[in-house]
Amino acid sequence: MSENTAVPTTAPEEQTNKSAKHGITFHVEPNDAKRLSNLCGQLDSHIKQIANHFKIKIYNRGARFQIEGNLDKAEAVKNLINRLYRETHNGTEITPDLIHLLLLEAKDEHAYNSKRAKPDHDEASIIKTPRLMIQARGDHQLGYLKTIRENVINFGVGPAGTGKTYLAVACAVEALMRDEVSRILLVRPAVEAGEKLGFLPGDLSQKIDPYLRPLYDALNDMMGAEQIEKLIERNVIEVAPLAYMRGRTLSHSYVILDESQNTTREQMKMFLTRIGFGSKAVVTGDITQVDLPRGVQSGLRHVLDVLDGVEGIGLTRFANSDVVRHPLVQKVVDAYDKFETAEKKRKDAKHAEEKRIALEKSAQLQATHAILSAAPAENATTSALSTSTTSDQQPK
């Protein structure tokens, strides 16, 4: 995007614009056309994405950027642009996805300022796999990664798209590459998402593959299909339905139970008691997307209450703001939460009204019963009095 107005600068590095329109002007260094093209994106699409998020104006000409708008927001944008430009030095391709992830790290417009002293690539936030270096983004992902590394059994609970399973698989691959474990087991309950698939043709692997495809996809990103096939043949990596865990003891293994909201109470207890010496388990799930038959309690919801406060067990709860898929996914999750909250309030209000009406009817019935019960006694008393009066009036 070409700069529409010339803004005088008193120093080549940066200046603060004190005019009625608050803003700042700064330069990124060194002035490298290829890196600048990577930073700005095609037709300045990356700059527009940042400007739309913060609702401010960004102008640039070469390595010089001018930001107009709220001064706090302008500082935050400056820090973000400088951070992205440093990323280009490492050969990182700047994409809308990466920008979206970095924007998610800011809980408000001041977050970048509070974090700018921290290194961009803290070793504790990076997971190294053969094909990718994966960096945890945001406070909850960083906390999740720390909890996984410190505890034997870990739970990651939250909406779809928050990176629960992907980070868990990455940690498992990293542990395998470091010889911290001797194998990886990826487990899922074979439950249809509201559909009846009926009879599935093929052998066991072909029958369960549709349920385990997300785990294969994560492994492919980190290791490549060819290496995965070799490790599966040697039973170093095992992908299996939850039902096949019964009776086993899993020692020196990295075990991940995905979609655990679709386990029953018995299945969850069975899984957790499989863990042997030298093993680590990560359980992920979203308690708002349970596909179990009506009336069956989710094992994940139950176990969170049972193991609350038990030492050696970690728990990370993700929020809607942690969703790292398309920005619309976060809006969809928020919309569902609002609708379900309102629907619950309506049902609770309806239930309360029905209860009030029932109590009123019960009170009316009791009052009517009391009146009807008292009527025969009154009639008997009146009759007795009438008889006594008649006998008194007869001549002696």
Contacts in CASP RR format, 6 or more apart in sequence:
PFRMAT RR
TARGET T0000
AUTHOR 0000-0000-0000
METHOD contacts of the structure
MODEL  1
MSENTAVPTTAPEEQTNKSAKHGITFHVEPNDAKRLSNLCGQLDSHIKQI
ANHFKIKIYNRGARFQIEGNLDKAEAVKNLINRLYRETHNGTEITPDLIH
LLLLEAKDEHAYNSKRAKPDHDEASIIKTPRLMIQARGDHQLGYLKTIRE
NVINFGVGPAGTGKTYLAVACAVEALMRDEVSRILLVRPAVEAGEKLGFL
PGDLSQKIDPYLRPLYDALNDMMGAEQIEKLIERNVIEVAPLAYMRGRTL
SHSYVILDESQNTTREQMKMFLTRIGFGSKAVVTGDITQVDLPRGVQSGL
RHVLDVLDGVEGIGLTRFANSDVVRHPLVQKVVDAYDKFETAEKKRKDAK
HAEEKRIALEKSAQLQATHAILSAAPAENATTSALSTSTTSDQQPK
1 40 0 8 1.000
1 43 0 8 1.000
1 44 0 8 1.000
1 47 0 8 1.000
1 48 0 8 1.000
1 58 0 8 1.000
1 59 0 8 1.000
1 60 0 8 1.000
2 61 0 8 1.000
3 59 0 8 1.000
3 60 0 8 1.000
3 61 0 8 1.000
3 64 0 8 1.000
3 66 0 8 1.000
4 59 0 8 1.000
5 59 0 8 1.000
7 17 0 8 1.000
7 25 0 8 1.000
7 66 0 8 1.000
9 15 0 8 1.000
9 25 0 8 1.000
9 64 0 8 1.000
12 27 0 8 1.000
13 26 0 8 1.000
13 27 0 8 1.000
14 24 0 8 1.000
14 25 0 8 1.000
14 26 0 8 1.000
14 27 0 8 1.000
15 24 0 8 1.000
15 25 0 8 1.000
15 26 0 8 1.000
16 23 0 8 1.000
16 24 0 8 1.000
17 23 0 8 1.000
17 24 0 8 1.000
17 25 0 8 1.000
17 66 0 8 1.000
17 68 0 8 1.000
21 68 0 8 1.000
21 69 0 8 1.000
22 68 0 8 1.000
22 69 0 8 1.000
22 70 0 8 1.000
22 71 0 8 1.000
22 74 0 8 1.000
23 66 0 8 1.000
23 67 0 8 1.000
23 68 0 8 1.000
23 69 0 8 1.000
23 71 0 8 1.000
23 74 0 8 1.000
24 66 0 8 1.000
24 67 0 8 1.000
24 71 0 8 1.000
24 74 0 8 1.000
24 75 0 8 1.000
24 78 0 8 1.000
25 64 0 8 1.000
25 65 0 8 1.000
25 66 0 8 1.000
25 67 0 8 1.000
26 64 0 8 1.000
26 65 0 8 1.000
26 78 0 8 1.000
26 82 0 8 1.000
27 63 0 8 1.000
27 64 0 8 1.000
27 65 0 8 1.000
28 36 0 8 1.000
28 39 0 8 1.000
28 63 0 8 1.000
28 65 0 8 1.000
28 81 0 8 1.000
28 82 0 8 1.000
28 85 0 8 1.000
29 63 0 8 1.000
30 63 0 8 1.000
31 62 0 8 1.000
31 63 0 8 1.000
32 88 0 8 1.000
35 85 0 8 1.000
35 88 0 8 1.000
35 89 0 8 1.000
36 62 0 8 1.000
36 63 0 8 1.000
36 85 0 8 1.000
38 88 0 8 1.000
38 91 0 8 1.000
38 93 0 8 1.000
38 94 0 8 1.000
39 46 0 8 1.000
39 81 0 8 1.000
39 84 0 8 1.000
39 85 0 8 1.000
39 88 0 8 1.000
39 94 0 8 1.000
40 46 0 8 1.000
40 47 0 8 1.000
40 60 0 8 1.000
41 47 0 8 1.000
41 94 0 8 1.000
44 60 0 8 1.000
45 96 0 8 1.000
46 84 0 8 1.000
46 94 0 8 1.000
46 96 0 8 1.000
46 99 0 8 1.000
47 58 0 8 1.000
47 60 0 8 1.000
49 96 0 8 1.000
49 99 0 8 1.000
49 100 0 8 1.000
50 58 0 8 1.000
50 77 0 8 1.000
50 80 0 8 1.000
50 81 0 8 1.000
50 99 0 8 1.000
50 103 0 8 1.000
51 57 0 8 1.000
51 58 0 8 1.000
51 77 0 8 1.000
53 103 0 8 1.000
54 73 0 8 1.000
54 76 0 8 1.000
54 77 0 8 1.000
54 109 0 8 1.000
55 73 0 8 1.000
56 67 0 8 1.000
56 68 0 8 1.000
56 69 0 8 1.000
56 70 0 8 1.000
56 73 0 8 1.000
56 74 0 8 1.000
56 77 0 8 1.000
57 67 0 8 1.000
57 68 0 8 1.000
57 69 0 8 1.000
58 65 0 8 1.000
58 66 0 8 1.000
58 67 0 8 1.000
58 68 0 8 1.000
58 77 0 8 1.000
59 65 0 8 1.000
59 66 0 8 1.000
59 67 0 8 1.000
59 68 0 8 1.000
60 66 0 8 1.000
65 78 0 8 1.000
65 81 0 8 1.000
67 74 0 8 1.000
67 77 0 8 1.000
67 78 0 8 1.000
68 74 0 8 1.000
70 109 0 8 1.000
72 109 0 8 1.000
72 110 0 8 1.000
72 113 0 8 1.000
73 109 0 8 1.000
75 112 0 8 1.000
75 113 0 8 1.000
76 106 0 8 1.000
76 109 0 8 1.000
76 110 0 8 1.000
76 111 0 8 1.000
76 112 0 8 1.000
76 113 0 8 1.000
79 112 0 8 1.000
79 113 0 8 1.000
79 116 0 8 1.000
80 102 0 8 1.000
80 103 0 8 1.000
80 112 0 8 1.000
83 102 0 8 1.000
83 112 0 8 1.000
83 116 0 8 1.000
83 120 0 8 1.000
84 94 0 8 1.000
84 98 0 8 1.000
84 99 0 8 1.000
84 102 0 8 1.000
86 120 0 8 1.000
87 94 0 8 1.000
87 98 0 8 1.000
87 120 0 8 1.000
88 94 0 8 1.000
92 98 0 8 1.000
100 324 0 8 1.000
100 327 0 8 1.000
101 137 0 8 1.000
101 324 0 8 1.000
102 137 0 8 1.000
104 137 0 8 1.000
104 138 0 8 1.000
104 321 0 8 1.000
104 322 0 8 1.000
104 323 0 8 1.000
104 324 0 8 1.000
105 111 0 8 1.000
105 115 0 8 1.000
105 137 0 8 1.000
105 138 0 8 1.000
105 139 0 8 1.000
106 112 0 8 1.000
107 139 0 8 1.000
107 321 0 8 1.000
121 135 0 8 1.000
124 142 0 8 1.000
124 145 0 8 1.000
124 146 0 8 1.000
125 135 0 8 1.000
125 136 0 8 1.000
125 142 0 8 1.000
125 145 0 8 1.000
126 133 0 8 1.000
126 134 0 8 1.000
126 135 0 8 1.000
126 136 0 8 1.000
127 133 0 8 1.000
127 134 0 8 1.000
127 135 0 8 1.000
127 136 0 8 1.000
127 145 0 8 1.000
127 167 0 8 1.000
127 170 0 8 1.000
127 171 0 8 1.000
127 173 0 8 1.000
127 174 0 8 1.000
128 174 0 8 1.000
128 177 0 8 1.000
129 170 0 8 1.000
129 173 0 8 1.000
129 174 0 8 1.000
129 177 0 8 1.000
129 222 0 8 1.000
129 223 0 8 1.000
130 173 0 8 1.000
130 177 0 8 1.000
130 222 0 8 1.000
130 223 0 8 1.000
130 224 0 8 1.000
130 227 0 8 1.000
131 221 0 8 1.000
131 222 0 8 1.000
131 223 0 8 1.000
131 224 0 8 1.000
132 170 0 8 1.000
132 221 0 8 1.000
132 222 0 8 1.000
134 166 0 8 1.000
134 167 0 8 1.000
134 170 0 8 1.000
134 222 0 8 1.000
136 142 0 8 1.000
136 143 0 8 1.000
136 144 0 8 1.000
136 145 0 8 1.000
136 167 0 8 1.000
137 324 0 8 1.000
138 322 0 8 1.000
140 162 0 8 1.000
140 316 0 8 1.000
140 317 0 8 1.000
140 318 0 8 1.000
140 319 0 8 1.000
140 322 0 8 1.000
141 162 0 8 1.000
141 163 0 8 1.000
141 167 0 8 1.000
141 322 0 8 1.000
143 316 0 8 1.000
144 154 0 8 1.000
144 156 0 8 1.000
144 164 0 8 1.000
144 167 0 8 1.000
144 316 0 8 1.000
144 318 0 8 1.000
145 167 0 8 1.000
145 171 0 8 1.000
147 154 0 8 1.000
147 314 0 8 1.000
147 315 0 8 1.000
147 316 0 8 1.000
148 154 0 8 1.000
148 167 0 8 1.000
148 168 0 8 1.000
148 171 0 8 1.000
148 280 0 8 1.000
148 282 0 8 1.000
149 171 0 8 1.000
150 314 0 8 1.000
151 312 0 8 1.000
151 313 0 8 1.000
151 314 0 8 1.000
152 275 0 8 1.000
152 279 0 8 1.000
152 280 0 8 1.000
152 281 0 8 1.000
152 312 0 8 1.000
152 313 0 8 1.000
153 272 0 8 1.000
153 275 0 8 1.000
153 280 0 8 1.000
153 281 0 8 1.000
153 283 0 8 1.000
153 312 0 8 1.000
153 313 0 8 1.000
153 314 0 8 1.000
154 280 0 8 1.000
154 281 0 8 1.000
154 282 0 8 1.000
154 283 0 8 1.000
154 313 0 8 1.000
154 314 0 8 1.000
154 315 0 8 1.000
154 316 0 8 1.000
155 282 0 8 1.000
155 283 0 8 1.000
155 284 0 8 1.000
155 300 0 8 1.000
155 303 0 8 1.000
155 304 0 8 1.000
155 313 0 8 1.000
155 314 0 8 1.000
155 315 0 8 1.000
155 316 0 8 1.000
156 164 0 8 1.000
156 168 0 8 1.000
156 282 0 8 1.000
156 283 0 8 1.000
156 284 0 8 1.000
156 285 0 8 1.000
156 315 0 8 1.000
156 316 0 8 1.000
156 317 0 8 1.000
156 318 0 8 1.000
157 164 0 8 1.000
157 284 0 8 1.000
157 285 0 8 1.000
157 286 0 8 1.000
157 287 0 8 1.000
157 300 0 8 1.000
157 304 0 8 1.000
157 315 0 8 1.000
157 316 0 8 1.000
157 317 0 8 1.000
157 318 0 8 1.000
158 164 0 8 1.000
158 285 0 8 1.000
158 286 0 8 1.000
158 287 0 8 1.000
158 288 0 8 1.000
158 317 0 8 1.000
158 318 0 8 1.000
158 319 0 8 1.000
158 322 0 8 1.000
159 286 0 8 1.000
159 288 0 8 1.000
159 318 0 8 1.000
159 319 0 8 1.000
159 320 0 8 1.000
159 322 0 8 1.000
159 323 0 8 1.000
159 333 0 8 1.000
160 286 0 8 1.000
160 289 0 8 1.000
160 323 0 8 1.000
160 325 0 8 1.000
160 329 0 8 1.000
160 333 0 8 1.000
161 323 0 8 1.000
161 324 0 8 1.000
161 325 0 8 1.000
161 329 0 8 1.000
162 318 0 8 1.000
162 322 0 8 1.000
162 323 0 8 1.000
162 324 0 8 1.000
163 318 0 8 1.000
163 322 0 8 1.000
163 324 0 8 1.000
164 284 0 8 1.000
164 285 0 8 1.000
164 318 0 8 1.000
165 214 0 8 1.000
165 215 0 8 1.000
165 218 0 8 1.000
165 256 0 8 1.000
165 258 0 8 1.000
165 284 0 8 1.000
166 218 0 8 1.000
168 256 0 8 1.000
168 258 0 8 1.000
168 282 0 8 1.000
168 284 0 8 1.000
169 186 0 8 1.000
169 215 0 8 1.000
169 218 0 8 1.000
169 219 0 8 1.000
169 222 0 8 1.000
169 256 0 8 1.000
170 218 0 8 1.000
170 222 0 8 1.000
171 254 0 8 1.000
171 282 0 8 1.000
172 181 0 8 1.000
172 184 0 8 1.000
172 186 0 8 1.000
172 254 0 8 1.000
172 256 0 8 1.000
172 282 0 8 1.000
173 184 0 8 1.000
173 219 0 8 1.000
173 222 0 8 1.000
173 223 0 8 1.000
175 181 0 8 1.000
175 254 0 8 1.000
175 280 0 8 1.000
176 183 0 8 1.000
176 184 0 8 1.000
176 236 0 8 1.000
176 254 0 8 1.000
180 254 0 8 1.000
181 252 0 8 1.000
181 253 0 8 1.000
181 254 0 8 1.000
181 278 0 8 1.000
181 279 0 8 1.000
181 280 0 8 1.000
182 236 0 8 1.000
182 252 0 8 1.000
182 253 0 8 1.000
183 235 0 8 1.000
183 236 0 8 1.000
183 237 0 8 1.000
183 238 0 8 1.000
183 252 0 8 1.000
183 253 0 8 1.000
183 254 0 8 1.000
184 236 0 8 1.000
184 237 0 8 1.000
184 238 0 8 1.000
184 253 0 8 1.000
184 254 0 8 1.000
184 255 0 8 1.000
184 256 0 8 1.000
185 238 0 8 1.000
185 239 0 8 1.000
185 240 0 8 1.000
185 250 0 8 1.000
185 253 0 8 1.000
185 254 0 8 1.000
185 255 0 8 1.000
185 256 0 8 1.000
186 212 0 8 1.000
186 215 0 8 1.000
186 219 0 8 1.000
186 237 0 8 1.000
186 238 0 8 1.000
186 239 0 8 1.000
186 240 0 8 1.000
186 256 0 8 1.000
186 258 0 8 1.000
187 239 0 8 1.000
187 240 0 8 1.000
187 241 0 8 1.000
187 242 0 8 1.000
187 245 0 8 1.000
187 255 0 8 1.000
187 256 0 8 1.000
187 257 0 8 1.000
187 258 0 8 1.000
187 271 0 8 1.000
188 211 0 8 1.000
188 212 0 8 1.000
188 215 0 8 1.000
188 241 0 8 1.000
188 242 0 8 1.000
188 257 0 8 1.000
188 258 0 8 1.000
188 259 0 8 1.000
189 211 0 8 1.000
189 241 0 8 1.000
189 242 0 8 1.000
189 243 0 8 1.000
189 259 0 8 1.000
189 260 0 8 1.000
189 262 0 8 1.000
189 263 0 8 1.000
189 267 0 8 1.000
190 208 0 8 1.000
190 211 0 8 1.000
190 241 0 8 1.000
190 242 0 8 1.000
190 243 0 8 1.000
191 211 0 8 1.000
191 259 0 8 1.000
191 262 0 8 1.000
191 291 0 8 1.000
191 292 0 8 1.000
192 291 0 8 1.000
193 289 0 8 1.000
193 291 0 8 1.000
194 291 0 8 1.000
197 210 0 8 1.000
200 206 0 8 1.000
200 207 0 8 1.000
200 210 0 8 1.000
201 207 0 8 1.000
208 239 0 8 1.000
208 240 0 8 1.000
208 241 0 8 1.000
209 216 0 8 1.000
211 241 0 8 1.000
212 239 0 8 1.000
212 240 0 8 1.000
212 241 0 8 1.000
214 258 0 8 1.000
215 239 0 8 1.000
215 256 0 8 1.000
215 258 0 8 1.000
216 228 0 8 1.000
216 239 0 8 1.000
219 228 0 8 1.000
219 237 0 8 1.000
220 228 0 8 1.000
223 231 0 8 1.000
228 237 0 8 1.000
231 237 0 8 1.000
232 238 0 8 1.000
232 239 0 8 1.000
242 257 0 8 1.000
242 263 0 8 1.000
242 267 0 8 1.000
242 271 0 8 1.000
245 270 0 8 1.000
245 271 0 8 1.000
245 274 0 8 1.000
246 270 0 8 1.000
247 274 0 8 1.000
248 274 0 8 1.000
249 274 0 8 1.000
249 276 0 8 1.000
250 274 0 8 1.000
250 275 0 8 1.000
250 276 0 8 1.000
250 279 0 8 1.000
251 276 0 8 1.000
251 277 0 8 1.000
251 278 0 8 1.000
251 279 0 8 1.000
252 277 0 8 1.000
252 278 0 8 1.000
252 279 0 8 1.000
253 276 0 8 1.000
253 278 0 8 1.000
253 279 0 8 1.000
253 280 0 8 1.000
254 279 0 8 1.000
254 280 0 8 1.000
254 282 0 8 1.000
255 274 0 8 1.000
255 275 0 8 1.000
255 279 0 8 1.000
255 280 0 8 1.000
255 281 0 8 1.000
255 282 0 8 1.000
256 281 0 8 1.000
256 282 0 8 1.000
256 283 0 8 1.000
256 284 0 8 1.000
257 263 0 8 1.000
257 271 0 8 1.000
257 281 0 8 1.000
257 282 0 8 1.000
257 283 0 8 1.000
257 284 0 8 1.000
258 284 0 8 1.000
258 285 0 8 1.000
259 284 0 8 1.000
259 285 0 8 1.000
260 268 0 8 1.000
260 283 0 8 1.000
260 284 0 8 1.000
260 285 0 8 1.000
260 299 0 8 1.000
260 300 0 8 1.000
261 285 0 8 1.000
261 286 0 8 1.000
261 287 0 8 1.000
261 289 0 8 1.000
261 290 0 8 1.000
261 291 0 8 1.000
261 298 0 8 1.000
261 299 0 8 1.000
261 300 0 8 1.000
261 301 0 8 1.000
262 290 0 8 1.000
262 291 0 8 1.000
262 292 0 8 1.000
262 298 0 8 1.000
263 271 0 8 1.000
263 298 0 8 1.000
263 299 0 8 1.000
263 300 0 8 1.000
264 292 0 8 1.000
264 296 0 8 1.000
264 297 0 8 1.000
264 298 0 8 1.000
264 299 0 8 1.000
265 297 0 8 1.000
265 299 0 8 1.000
265 302 0 8 1.000
265 303 0 8 1.000
267 299 0 8 1.000
268 299 0 8 1.000
268 300 0 8 1.000
268 302 0 8 1.000
268 303 0 8 1.000
269 303 0 8 1.000
271 281 0 8 1.000
271 283 0 8 1.000
272 281 0 8 1.000
272 303 0 8 1.000
275 281 0 8 1.000
283 300 0 8 1.000
283 303 0 8 1.000
285 300 0 8 1.000
287 298 0 8 1.000
287 300 0 8 1.000
287 301 0 8 1.000
288 336 0 8 1.000
288 337 0 8 1.000
288 340 0 8 1.000
290 298 0 8 1.000
290 301 0 8 1.000
292 298 0 8 1.000
304 315 0 8 1.000
307 313 0 8 1.000
320 330 0 8 1.000
320 333 0 8 1.000
320 334 0 8 1.000
320 337 0 8 1.000
321 330 0 8 1.000
323 329 0 8 1.000
323 330 0 8 1.000
323 333 0 8 1.000
END
